[in-house]
Amino acid sequence: MHFALAAIIFLASVIAIIVRPRRLGEAWSAGAGAVLMVLAGALSLQSAVQAISAEWNLFLFFLGLMLTAAVADMAGFFDWAAGLAVAAAGGSGRRLLLNVLALGALVTTFLSNDAAAVILTPVVYTVATRLRVRVMPYLFAVSFIANAASMTLPISNPINVLTGDRLRAPLAVYEGHLLLASLASVAITIAVFMALFWRTTATRFAGFAAESAGIRDARFFRAVLAGMCLLALAYIAGSAMLLPLGVIAITGASMLLAMAAAMRRLSTEHIRAHVSPTLFVYIAALFVLVRGVQDAGITTALISGVVSVAATSATAVASGLAGSAVACNALNNLPGILVFLSGAQTGGVPPALREPFLFGALAGADLGPNLTPVGALSTMLWLVIVRRRGLEVSAWDFLRIGAIVAPLTLVAAGVLIALSFR
Amino acid sequence: MRIGLLVDGLHDREAIDRLSNLTNLAGAEILLVYVHGHGARGGFDLIRRRPGGHGLPPQREHELAEAEVRRGAEALADAARHAASLNVTVRTVELTGEPGREVCELAGRERLDLVVVRGAGRDAPPLGPRSVGPAARFITDHCPCPVLVLRGDV
């Protein structure tokens, strides 16, 4: 009974998240599903509270990341970095594309893929529009590199923090399995982009003095830059010592905020724009929904099925990678990886294969989203609706690029991660 | 002869030169049209779309809008300067909306004799069949006057 009830509520919630009936936000669909899961008796209130409170590290990490990005934006960091990319391009559209890809990879590595997609995208859009070059290749570049580079460090993608909490792998182990795969996926993405857009970006542009654009207070900018460098070092040291990254993120963000306040540069508009309270509702609700199906034994059965094809470390990596890439595109990446982690946690994976399976699943969840636009079926459905209304968006171009980039990076990452377990 | 030419800010000089090579422009009036479309903004919104939803700080929104306005104005000014060197009468117009639809409506309103549009001028990656692009396709299908589509590297 519990099995069927939990499965129905979970599936209905995921479908509502994907279809967005009456433009209902993901947080409300997931939240309603979570409440229903408890009210219907598929999960006790105590278990629901425990499912959310156990993930305090991720919540703190998300909050710290958003606040850090908000302060960086207040200081004009993203505009400054984009200005450097423009200046270094020397008027060449091709070199600008290369620089934007490199900048996207750096921002993703140290500030997460969400910061790259959400904050760097408008900066790149503004720069490309002002330079009168084709805008879309540069926007595509940010979007794809944000996923391709999101395995580099445990902080490069909140999914890494979530998975890292289960793996309890120190930084050296993490990098031992993922660094080469991450570098390969970044290199492949850059190579594919340069080849695809070689002709399209062959234009020259007259540069503009953008290095100092966006920096309204040089002293504040320098202080924030120094603070962010220290925070990056703290993240690396924290990952090496297995300290909770959420605590480091929120401590670093609080110090940056205090500095902004002391220098009278605090902008509530930036904080309001970059910190999304509904995101926390969405994540919390997903934890409850997944706990519901986990307690009913569904995730264990599901993951046992996925891992049943694996007999060695290499095949465990492959099944984790392929399974999570498919799940993340079908269910959205956060619910997708949560189902995988839950199944692996509750004994769905033999202990000997657990680590390669989870590292593979992490890579699939990080790189897989490049297969469909922003890794979500919901986005594809949204695109269909937008197309029907006659608006020209570059959705199919996303799909066409993704059809090349995603399989190449997934296969390369899978092979390199499998080799790291030999 | 009244000719409408869709300006995209990328290859307008070449398009004007190609037009002058193909037809005698003596005494012609060229209406240069720039349409602030939704295509790039659609792609932009798509990339930024994340669960929870994020708005833009007002300052950033302002910078974006300003960059778009400036791009249109500069593209039109460049094209107008170049067209003026051909001894034709030049007018410019900026519109907002879906480019194909806006150009067709303008062609009817202004009683244009010819509309010139660059095909395959979209920012698409060079994958799959080379479509002329949605704007050129819509204009070819719906324009009330003859249409000249300039394809390839203009």
Interface residues (C-beta under 8 A of the other chain):
Chain A: G25 E26 A27 D73 D114 A117 V118 T121 P122 Y125 T126 T129 R130 R132 V133 R134 V135 M136 P137 L139 F140 V142 S143 L196 F197 R199 T200 T203 S267 E269 H270 R272 A273 H274 S276 P277 T278 L279 F280 Y282 N332 L334 P373 V374 T379 W382 L383 V386 G390 L391 E392 V393 S394 A395 D397 F398 R400 I401 I404
Chain B: G9 L10 G37 H38 G39 A40 G42 G43 F44 D45 L46 I47 R48 R49 R50 P51 G52 G53 H54 G55 L56 P57 P58 Q59 R60 E63 L64 A67 E68 R70 R71 E74 A75 E98 P99 R101 R122 D123 A124 P125 P126 L127 G128 P134 A135
